[in-house]
Amino acid sequence: MTRRRFDLTDFEWSIVQPLLPNKPRGVPRVDDRRIINGILWRFRTGSPWADVPERYGPYTTCYNRFVRWRKAGVWDHVLREVAKAFDGDIVMIDSSCVRVHRKRYEWPTGISVDICRVPRPVGFRTSALSAAA
């Protein structure tokens, strides 16, 4: 298998491999490196699990292994060790999105509420200037 742009390098794999659980189950395991590359592909693209390319193995294996290792705390340990190995040269960023414009919300009963025009409690002041007035 040729290394793709975002797959683990040999150096990264040498850090990650010893940290992975290797307890054999009933069925022979799919290559851990391929599965981890599939998991990383999924999170880098934001795609659904079902869209993981076949070159990374069955998407169900990628999902099941991710969930099993998450519950066991494997990912926390792996990320800590990778950060140590790169000695601060690696940055992980969360790209959360927050809606900041006005929104109208409709309750299940059909009542419509403008979120920006919710009545304020009596005596509520929005700034120090209104408190001085």
C-alpha positions in Angstrom: 0.0 0.0 0.0 1.5 3.4 -1.0 1.5 6.1 1.6 -1.1 8.8 1.0 -0.8 12.4 1.9 -2.4 12.3 5.3 -1.5 8.7 6.3 0.8 8.0 9.3 4.5 8.3 8.5 6.9 5.6 9.6 8.1 7.8 12.4 4.5 8.4 13.7 3.7 4.7 13.3 6.8 3.8 15.4 5.4 5.9 18.2 1.8 4.7 17.9 2.3 1.0 17.3 3.7 0.0 20.8 0.8 1.9 22.5 -2.0 -0.1 20.8 -3.7 -3.0 22.5 -2.7 -6.3 20.9 -5.0 -8.8 22.6 -6.1 -11.2 19.9 -9.8 -11.8 19.5 -11.5 -14.7 17.7 -11.1 -13.3 14.1 -7.7 -12.4 12.7 -7.2 -8.6 13.0 -7.2 -6.2 10.1 -3.9 -4.3 9.9 -3.9 -1.7 12.7 -2.0 0.9 10.6 -4.6 0.7 7.8 -7.5 1.0 10.3 -5.9 4.0 12.1 -5.3 5.7 8.8 -9.0 5.1 8.0 -10.1 6.6 11.4 -7.8 9.6 10.8 -9.2 10.0 7.3 -12.7 10.1 8.6 -11.9 12.8 11.2 -9.8 14.9 8.8 -12.6 15.0 6.2 -15.6 15.1 8.5 -17.3 12.4 6.4 -19.7 9.8 7.7 -18.1 6.5 8.7 -19.8 4.8 5.7 -17.7 7.0 3.4 -14.3 5.7 4.6 -12.5 4.5 1.5 -12.2 0.7 1.1 -8.3 1.0 1.0 -8.5 1.5 4.8 -10.5 -1.7 5.4 -14.2 -2.1 6.2 -15.7 1.1 7.6 -17.4 -0.9 10.3 -14.0 -2.2 11.5 -12.8 1.4 11.6 -15.8 2.5 13.6 -15.9 -0.4 16.0 -12.1 -0.2 16.8 -12.4 3.6 17.3 -15.3 3.2 19.8 -13.7 0.2 21.6 -10.4 2.1 22.0 -12.1 5.3 23.0 -13.9 3.4 25.9 -10.6 1.8 26.9 -8.8 5.2 27.0 -6.3 4.1 24.2 -6.8 7.4 22.2 -6.0 9.6 25.2 -2.8 7.7 25.9 -1.8 7.7 22.2 -2.4 11.5 21.8 -0.4 12.2 24.9 2.6 10.1 23.7 2.5 11.6 20.2 2.5 15.1 21.7 5.5 14.2 23.8 7.4 12.7 20.8 7.0 15.9 18.8 8.0 18.0 21.8 5.5 20.7 21.3 5.9 20.9 17.5 2.4 19.6 17.0 -0.8 21.6 17.4 -4.3 20.2 17.7 -7.1 22.6 16.9 -10.9 22.2 17.5 -12.8 24.0 14.8 -16.2 24.4 16.5 -18.7 26.6 14.9 -21.1 28.9 16.8 -24.1 30.6 15.2 -24.0 34.4 16.0 -26.8 35.9 14.0 -30.5 36.3 15.0 -32.6 33.2 14.9 -36.3 32.5 15.2 -37.2 29.3 17.0 -40.5 27.6 16.7 -41.6 25.5 19.7 -43.2 22.1 18.9 -46.6 23.6 19.9 -46.3 26.0 17.0 -45.5 29.1 19.1 -42.8 31.2 17.5 -40.2 33.1 19.6 -37.6 35.6 18.5 -34.7 34.6 20.6 -33.2 38.1 20.5 -36.4 39.7 21.9 -36.9 37.6 25.0 -38.3 39.9 27.8 -35.7 40.9 30.4 -36.4 40.6 34.1 -37.5 43.7 36.0 -34.5 45.8 37.1 -32.2 44.2 34.5 -29.7 46.7 33.1 -27.5 46.1 30.0 -24.7 48.5 30.8 -23.1 50.8 33.4 -24.5 53.9 31.5 -28.1 52.8 31.9 -27.4 52.2 35.6 -26.3 55.8 36.0 -29.5 57.1 34.4 
